[in-house]
Amino acid sequence: MNESESFLPNFINCYFIALGVLLGGSFIGGIGAYLSGQPPLSVIDDLAKNLKIWALVAAIGGTFDAVHSFERGIFAGNTWDMFKQVLLIVSAMGGANTGQLIISWLTQEHISS
């Protein structure tokens, strides 16, 4: 398979993996908060804020591949690999931010009375 053909599906996958990690982790954590007697909506909102970096790492497949792509881009002069890796990171950040926004809308924790 040609590497350029697999970029777009990988780009889309990064977005939705980050979105799924953030939404799933936050809602499952909310179930745990409910079972332990804590306020679930507040815990879900806090978890969404704290899970963003882990959703990003999970979506790009760990940090070693990203570091290796940057190394190839800088030292081997292969800037296209570095550019693609930056786009994958941006896609994962977009998925994580979308997940946090959805949770913020659902929990309404950002609204002060």
C-alpha positions in Angstrom: 0.0 0.0 0.0 1.3 3.4 -0.9 1.9 5.7 2.1 0.1 8.6 0.5 -3.1 6.5 0.1 -3.3 5.7 3.7 -2.9 9.3 5.0 -6.5 10.4 4.7 -8.0 7.4 6.5 -5.4 7.8 9.2 -6.2 11.5 9.5 -9.9 10.7 10.0 -9.2 7.8 12.4 -7.0 10.1 14.6 -9.9 12.5 14.9 -12.5 9.9 15.9 -10.1 7.9 18.1 -9.4 11.0 20.2 -13.1 11.9 20.3 -14.0 8.3 21.4 -11.3 8.2 24.1 -12.4 11.4 25.6 -16.2 10.7 25.5 -15.9 7.1 26.6 -13.4 7.8 29.4 -15.4 10.7 30.7 -18.8 8.9 30.7 -17.4 5.7 32.2 -15.6 7.8 34.8 -19.0 9.5 35.5 -20.5 6.0 36.2 -17.7 5.4 38.7 -18.4 8.8 40.3 -22.0 8.0 40.7 -21.3 4.6 42.3 -18.9 6.2 44.7 -21.3 9.0 45.7 -19.6 12.0 43.9 -21.5 14.4 41.7 -21.3 12.7 38.2 -21.7 15.7 36.0 -18.9 17.6 37.7 -16.6 14.6 37.6 -17.4 14.0 33.9 -16.5 17.6 33.1 -13.3 17.4 35.1 -12.3 14.1 33.4 -13.0 15.6 30.0 -10.5 18.4 30.7 -7.9 16.0 32.1 -8.2 13.3 29.4 -7.5 15.6 26.5 -3.7 14.9 26.4 -4.3 11.1 26.8 -6.8 11.1 24.0 -4.2 12.8 21.8 -1.5 10.3 22.7 -3.9 7.4 22.1 -5.0 8.8 18.7 -1.5 9.2 17.3 -0.4 5.8 18.5 2.1 6.8 21.2 4.9 9.2 21.1 7.6 7.1 19.5 6.2 7.3 16.0 5.7 11.0 16.2 9.3 11.6 17.4 10.6 9.3 14.7 8.7 11.2 12.0 10.1 14.5 13.3 13.6 13.1 13.3 13.3 12.0 9.7 11.9 15.4 8.8 14.7 17.3 10.5 17.8 15.1 9.9 16.9 13.2 6.7 15.3 16.2 5.0 12.0 14.4 4.6 9.7 17.3 5.5 6.6 15.7 4.0 6.6 13.0 6.8 7.0 15.8 9.4 4.1 17.8 7.9 1.8 14.7 7.8 2.6 14.0 11.5 1.7 17.6 12.4 -1.6 17.2 10.6 -2.3 14.0 12.4 -1.6 15.7 15.7 -3.9 18.6 14.7 -6.6 16.1 13.8 -6.3 14.4 17.1 -6.4 17.7 18.9 -9.6 18.6 17.0 -11.2 15.3 18.1 -10.3 15.9 21.7 -11.5 19.5 21.7 -14.8 18.4 20.0 -15.3 15.8 22.8 -14.7 18.3 25.5 -17.1 20.7 23.8 -19.8 18.0 23.6 -19.3 17.2 27.3 -19.4 20.8 28.2 -22.7 21.2 26.4 -24.2 18.2 28.0 -23.0 18.8 31.6 -23.5 22.6 31.6 -20.8 22.9 34.2 -19.3 26.0 32.6 -22.5 28.0 33.4 -22.3 29.8 36.7 -25.4 30.8 38.6 
